Amino acid sequence: MLIDKFISEIESKRNCAVVGLDTQYEYVPDKMKKSDPIESIWEFNKRIIDAIYEIVAVVKIQIAMYEQYGVAGLDLFYRTSHYAKEKGMYVIADVKRGDISSTAVAYSKAFLTRPDIDFVTVNPYMGYDSIKPFIDDCVKYDKGIFILTKTSNPSSGDIQDLIADGRPIYEHVAIKVDQWGKDYVGERGYSFVGAVIGATYPEQAKKLRALMPNAYILVPGYGVQGATAQDAAAAFNRDGLGAIVNSSRGILLSYKKHPEIGLEDAIIQEVIRMRDDLNSAIRGDKK
């Protein structure tokens, strides 16, 4: 099962960090910029992947950053996912899809039938019939999903924190995630039906972790969005597993903090710092 192999790769690299390739043209170093934004971003993405693939298991590619460039941007999205996969990395397509069942079938096939995509993010707002096509394809193609549960953005509470039957909405979502994933738990004790919980809400993450003991959690919000490694550690289980932590701008723009060294060295330095920061926090959380 994919989730078991995924966990083994994270353990092998001792690194739960995810590098978010939410690349924008303005992130590209000036000396790398060409007149064509697509080719500039492509070269930047390739250099990042080349720098990290031996020490990072997972990349997350945010599709909106590519869709804004039209057909050429979508081609770049898939070139990037294919290149990362060629390097042996796991690829999360951050697409946040959610729609009625017939449309969800099409969304799922668009991503989960591809060999260069391992996981997608999905939106549960429309209920189980919008999620089931993704679960069915995960079974068929050995893939995984991360369901938006308590997101990292400041206004997530506008809807997610509303109380229904004595619980905030995000807890109801977590209970559903646990139910939807309980029949798909691998040998390592985790399901391919995962969740998204922002590191910016560590207290909520602790409770959600307990509600979803078998869910793997994608944790955004570390670094630039303000969350610390200790905040992110709230999403992990006592076995030191159960979550992966994303950083996008903090890694993509690390060369600006270290102009004295090259692009690749700056990225590697930031990834290693993040890895060690997270590992230390996770160990401390287990004491």
Secondary structure, DSSP 8 states (H G I E B T S, - for coil): -HHHHHHHHHHHHT--EEEE----GGGS-GGG--SSHHHHHHHHHHHHHHHHTTT--EEEEETHHHHTTHHHHHHHHHHHHHHHHHTT-EEEEEEEE---HHHHHHHHHHHHTSTT--EEEE--TT-HHHHHHHHHHHHHHT-EEEEEEE-SSGGGHHHHT-EETTEEHHHHHHHHHHHHHGGGB-TTS-EEEEEEE-TT-HHHHHHHHHH-TTEEEEE--BSTTSB-HHHHHTTS-TTS-SEEEEESHHHHTHHHH-TTS-HHHHHHHHHHHHHHHHHHHHHHHH-
